[in-house]
């Protein structure tokens, strides 16, 4: 990277060309990043020309530039939303003070922890999805997968910039560690549980990008409220790209449902065996996949009562979703919130201090947002005249974190014994047989305009291109 034109090779609005210390840090980090990408990035696809969107500035005309690019040559940039002069902290104990442009010493460890945890999710997603390109159902879908991958890579760059710029040697060491952990590795796994799960097929990928990237939306939105201004500005820009990831998930599941409904109506049956024999994914299997990814994702919000969440809020480090639209005092010292517990063998609510329940507040915001998309999926069945309805399970279902961890609760919210759970778990969660069937449908479709038999084409293409556009060129 020595002698490089930083504005060309690494699009940025952080004066990278004028910051020699940051240049030196990135000169050491970038080759390791590229080595990680070649080892753990999309499998067998390094030489493809892919029709990708690249952010080259934060202005509306600059953040979405489309062209063919080989992924290792992608221009991973560093962008922060423009600085808002006079911005003040608007929650917690520092309410009304000027937003911090540098890291306050007393909050250094917590800020670093927040940034590292967010940063760790970005390469983890790429690792989880690295084999999916080999079984893409169309060039359109293959391109969308690769777009998600390179943007997760850019989000890693965003967090690494903060570590290098503001945290000295500790930050550089943390940035290196982000490239050393591996999703699902027994000895050196990713930090959060959902990012160590396998994403073995495209139905899993669509559920992941709908639910787990939606967790990203809510976490980034909470960080965009931060009193540490560079973090707030960084995450605000990341949200512009996160929207595409959720679109991939929501539209992908919709297209799976559309194709299944077409097969059901052609055959005049809702028998899962007959639908599977026709090469489509039956609706109960879709529901079981949904149950799994939803429950794994809501665990990402953490324990329902958390002293760390209270500390992050009171310190002005991490706010609530849409903090500025809330009408309370933004300190929350005397406020309460209702959380779940098991009482006499049944789920019951209890009131706890809101400061300690902020993970649950954010989880409930996420749940409300998730339900809206599931209702849109149900309109696909409505339009096809099929009475089946998808739903999100109860938030106590299949939980591994917090008060509800390892309780046995049905999707309807009924507490059951371990024996009852084991007897019925594959009614609610995808079985090995379900996953083997979905895997049997996977196979790369590489001709422009063609789609695998288990998914419908999209209504429109990317960036006003036709659906049969050559989104990926194999070399």
Secondary structure, DSSP 8 states (H G I E B T S, - for coil): -TT--HHHHS-BSS-GGG-HHHHHHHHHHHHHHHHHHHHHSSTT-TT-EEEEEE---SSTTTS-EEEEE-GGG----B------TT-B--SSTTTTSB-BSS--GGGHHHHHHHHHHHHHHHHHHHHHTTTGGGG-SSHHHHHHHHHHHHHHHHHHHHHHHHHHHHSHHHHHHHHHHHTT--TT-SSS--SSGGGGS---SHHHHHHIIIIIHHHHHHHHHHHTT-SBHHHHHHHHHHHHHHHHHHHHHHHHHHHHHHHHHHHHHHHT---HHHHHHTT---HHHHHHHHHHHHHHHHHTT--SS-HHHHHHHHTTSS--TTGGG--S-SS-TT-EEEEEEEETTEEEEEEEEGGGGHHHHHHHHHHHHHHHHHHHHHHHHHHHT---------TTTT--SSTTTT--B-TTS-B--HHHHHHHHHHHS--HHHHHHHHHH-----STT---TTS---SS-STT--TTS--EE--
